[in-house]
């Protein structure tokens, strides 16, 4: 099942169909945009097996020019996407069915911080399943604090992500590192939301 209401922070258990649905969406995008070699990455929590997520697929699309994504807006509209953000580093579209969002489509340059952080965080979670489980617990905790405010949920979650991104892979790969201790810095940020 895919989809979540705009401001809802309802998390659902991981579903194996998310990977398949990502692949189906990539095929649809390549056809609609007449770009058989369109490079798309599956990011976000639906790309991380066995952790709860908002049931919204996040797709990161290679874009080397800011105008490229906006030029494709009409073709994307045929797939029910609409632009919700257009800044200097990326353009974001959402796919909706009524008041439910099913997909986020982000166009970014692979040299951008947005692209690099999204891929690095996803890859870190895939490489370190114990850390991914801690991420899931943090998301579940924040979802209970902010059940109807995606903005506050995302803001609070950002501290965890930043901590992971600033921790060296060598530290994470030691295997003896306790993720709870590793993320002590994040605990300070958490106290403001209790």
N, C-alpha and C positions, 0 to 999 in steps of 0.2 A: 504494500500500500504506500502510495506517495501522497504527500501534501500536508500542509500545515497552514492554519489561519495566520494572517498578517502579523499580529502581535502576540500570538500564542507561543509559549515556550514548552509545548508538550513534546516530551521525548518518547520515542518508541524503541523497543528492542531492535537490534540489528536484524536486517532481513537480507538473505543472500540474493534476492532478486534485484537489489539495488545495483549491483555490478552489471547485471544483464540489462537493466533499464538504462544505465549509463551508455552502454554500447549501442542500444537501440536509438537513443537520442543523438549520439554522434553520427550515426548513419543518416538520420533525418536531417541533421544540420548540414552535413556534407551535400546531401541532395538539394536542400532548399537554397543553399548558398552557392551551389554549382562549384564546389571546391572539394574534389575527391581526396585531396591530401591535407585537408584542414587538420591542424594539430590541436588535440584536445586532451587535457588532463582531468582525471576525476579527483577532486579535492574535497575537503570537509569531512565531517564525521561519517557520512554514508560510504566513504572510501576506506574506512578503517573497520575491518571485520570484528565482530563480537562486542561492539560498544553501542550503547544507546545513542540515538541521534534524532534531531528534528528530521522528519521524513521529507527532506528537500534535497534533491541532487544538486551539487555544486560542480559546475563545469568551468574550467579555466582554458580559454582559447588563445592561441598564439596570435598576436597582433603587432605588426611593426609600425603602424601609423595610427595616430589618434583618430583620424577621420574614418579609417577603415570600418570600424564597428558601426559608426553612425550611418555610413553609406549603405550598410546592410540592414538597417532598421526595417525597411519595408519587407524585405525577404524574411526577416525574423518574425515580423508581425503575422505572416502566414502560418507560423508555428505557434502563435499566441504569445510571443514574447513582446514585452514593452520595456523601453529604456527607463531606468529609475535613477541612474547616476552617471554623470559624465565629468570626470575630473582629469587632471593632467597625466595620471598614471594608468587609469583603467576606465572602462565603460562597463556598467552593470545592467543587465536585463533580467527580468523575471518572467516566468511562464506561469500563467494562472488559469485556474478553472473556477470561475465564480470568485468567491472570496478566499480561495485556497491557493497558496503558492506551491508549485511542484518542483520548479527548477530555478536555480540562479545561474546565469550565464555571464561570465566575466571575461572581457577581452583585455589582455595586458601583454606587454612586451616581456619576454623572458629575462631581459636585463633589469627589469624593474624590481624594486624591493617587494612589491605586492606579490609578484609571481614567485620570486625566490623564497619568501617566507612561507607561502602556502605550500609549496612543494617540499621545503625542508621540514616543516612541521608534520605534514602527512607522512613523509618517509621516516621520520623519527618515531612516530606512533606505530608504524608498521614494523619497524626494526626492534622496538622495545615494547612488547605486549603488556608487561607489568606497568609501565608508565602509561600506556593507553588505558588500562583499567583505572588508574588513579585519575586520569583525565575524565573518564566516564563518571566516576564518583563525584568529582568536582562539578561537572555539568548537571548531574542529578540534584546536587545540593543547591546550585544556583537556580535551577528550574523551580524548586520549591520556594525560593526567596522571591523570584520574579516571574510568576506564572503567566502574567499578561503584559510583560514589558520586554520585548526582544531587545530593545535598545539598552536597558539596564543589564540584562543577562549577558549580552555581547560585551559590554564594557567591563563587567566583572570577570568574565572569562578571559579577557585579553591579558590579564596579569599572568595567568597560568601559561598561556601560549608564549608570552614574552620571556618568561623564565626558562622554558624549554629551549627557545631559540637562542638564548644567550649562554646556555650550558654547552660546553664542548662535547662533541661526539665521543671523544676519548673518555670523558667522565661517565657518560651514559653507558658506554660499552664495557666498563669494568665488570659489570654483572653483580658486583658485591655492593654497589651503591643502592641504598634504600631510597626509593623515589620520594618517600615522605620527608626524609632529611634533605634530599636534593632540592626540594621545593619549599624549604623553610622561608626563603625570601617571599615567596608567594603568600605564605600564611599571614604575613603582616598586612598585605593588601586585603586579604579576606576579612579581617576583623572589622573593617569599615562597613561591611554589609550584614553583620550579625545583629 
